[in-house]
Amino acid sequence: VVISHRNVVALLAWARDTYGPEDLARVLFATSLNFDLSVFELWAPLTTGGCVVVVDNVLALTEDDTLRPSLVNTVPSALNVLLQRSAVPACTTVLNVAGEPLAKELVNAAFADTSVQRLYNLYGPSEDTTYSTWKCFTGPVAHSPTIGVPVHNTAAYLLDAHGRLVPRGAVGELHLGGDGVAGGYTNDPERTAAAFVPAPAHLPPGTLYRTGDLARWTEDGELRFMGRRDN
């Protein structure tokens, strides 16, 4: 995936506006540079005066109680292991989870068993530079979490097979536009043309990324993930 400096700057602008300096003071850097989550873990703290705590993977928290991260970025399955082992440090006040569906039981366990003050459910493909939508929780929830609303400078559209917007509440394929959309796939013009498409005439001009994910808008104006188009 061809990610530009402009794409990364757009992500970091959202991060700077969303997380305070105290949140990014000590970010656990647990993701390989081969994966897009590392873009946030490395550059969000370093561009806001924070530091990174470098470990092999997030489960290092189960073995070393001196790491003291302020923010931990991980997937729900790994967070579940951390909670089972009581390994989320007391100094960690922010959790980011992404990459897998988030269950309400995990959200509630995180607030019940840790000192976390905010938990972010983040959704986004590499083709839209790591994070495309976000939802912040500040306490236990009664319903299944949504994937929230688009991050700054990102547009989300739910389209049918003919490129038309679906009505609120109906399921459509999630298309993403804005400053995070990548330039395509390296040396793969056919795949690029299939996934990065011109916006339909009834939408603002630009390129949209077809995620292949299905979603619907809730009555509260948030996106609920509904699975994959090819399932």
VENWOJO-V784181 format. One record per run of one state. SS is the DSSP state (hx for helix, st for strand, lp for the rest). FROM is the first residue (numbers start at 0). TO is the last residue. Records with the same first field share a line. If there is no record, write none. Layout:
# VENWOJO-V784181
SS: FROM-TO ; FROM-TO
This chain:
# VENWOJO-V784181
lp: 0-3 ; 18-24 ; 29-35 ; 46-49 ; 54-56 ; 62-69 ; 74-74 ; 84-92 ; 98-102 ; 113-116 ; 123-124 ; 128-131 ; 137-146 ; 150-152 ; 159-163 ; 165-170 ; 178-187 ; 198-205 ; 217-221 ; 228-230
hx: 4-17 ; 36-45 ; 57-61 ; 75-83 ; 103-112 ; 125-127 ; 188-194
st: 25-28 ; 50-53 ; 70-73 ; 93-97 ; 117-122 ; 132-136 ; 147-149 ; 153-158 ; 164-164 ; 171-177 ; 195-197 ; 206-216 ; 222-227
